[in-house]
Amino acid sequence: MKKRGKGKDIILVSNDDGIRSEGIKALRAALESLGEVYVVAPDRERSAASHSLTLHRPLRVEKIGPREYTVDGTPTDCITLAVNGILPRRPSIVVAGINKGGNLGEDISYSGTVSAAMEGTLLGIPAIAVSLVSRKNFDFKSAARFARKLAKRILAKGLPKDTLLNVNIPQAKKIKGARITRQGKRVFGDVVFEKVDPRGKKYYWIGGNMLRWEGGEDTDFAAISRGYISITPVHLDHTNYSAISELQYWKF
């Protein structure tokens, strides 16, 4: 595809809840005043798809509206295809969301929404993942307004190298503010539930109840529990540098 010259900032929007999610519609509407918004999102819900990339079958792309495309693949597929083929030129920012439900703690490892932002970061594009911490009666207005405010700042100032922002917004009548946080940790009860179908065969549901969270007052969980927006900088380098000095004395 031939690339056009520089014009308005291109804002690439994606998610893991699928193209029909109310969250992605609210996000697109909020960002329209900042540049040319392109939506490239999965054609169905792909929650917990993590950073999976489709390598063993062809992918189908369908244009369903002005600057709006669906992909029969993962959120990571969407970003890769958008940047390398669909968009007229390289986007200035990737904004993933607004996710229906929080992406806190170890959710970062599983979330397709966070992975869409991570793929943008891997491609050298500033990126954020935005999630609304709620289980029902989703109201995306406050989250969309904050996403616009943050995107505008990033378009002007950029982000640290190899770093994305994982943003979680409480669904509250009055949000107290925003805090820079670190990743907390959940403590789960039963994670796998065993059931029996009408024919007597066992089946399983994965997904436990959170008993508590831990990690301290500077974590994403703490911020959300106190009515603050959580902004966690996530780095692409997963190396545990503090462990290197310990492990280098191991004999192999």
C-alpha positions, 0 to 999 in steps of 0.5 A: 500500500502506498503511504501518503505524506505527513498530515494529521496524527494517525491514532490507532485504536484497538481492543480485545472486546471486539469491534462492537464493544461500547468501550471502543466506540466511546474511545474513538469518539473521544479521540476524534478531535486529536487526529485521524482515528483508525479502528482496527479490532478483532471481529469478536471478543478475544479477551485473555488472548495475551500476546498471541500472533496468528501464524498458521492460517491466513487472516481476513480483514474487512472494512466496515466503515470509514477508517474502521476495520475488523480482523478475524484474529487477535489484538496483536494481529490487529496492530501488526496488520494495521501498522504494516498494511492497513494504515496509510502511514505510521500511527503516532500513538496506539490506544487500546480499550476501553476494556470492560473490566480492569487489567490489574496485577497479573492481568497484564500477562493475559490481557489482549488489550494490554498486548495490543499496546505492547505490540505498538510499543514493540514497533516503536509507537507510543502506546497505552492500554485503557481499562474500566474497572467495573463488572456491570453497568459500564459507563465509559464517559470518564474513562474516555475523557481521561484517555483523550487527556492522556493521549494528547499529552503523549502526542506532545511529549512522547513516552520513555523508550520501550515503555507502555502505560497500563491505565485503569480507571475506577467507575466512580461518581467522583474520581479523586485523581490519578497516581503512577503505580506499580503492578500489584498481585492477586491472591486467588481462591480456587482457580479451576472449577470442575463440573459434570455435564448432563451426559456425565462427562467432566468439564472445567471452568478456569477463573478463580475468585480474588481473596485479596491483593497484596504489594503495598500502597503504591500498587494499581490495586491500592489506587483503584480501591481508593478511587484513583486512576492507576497508571502503571508504566510497563517495560518491554524488558522482562529481565529480573536484574536483581536475580542475575548476581545470584544466578551467575554463581550457579554451576551448569 
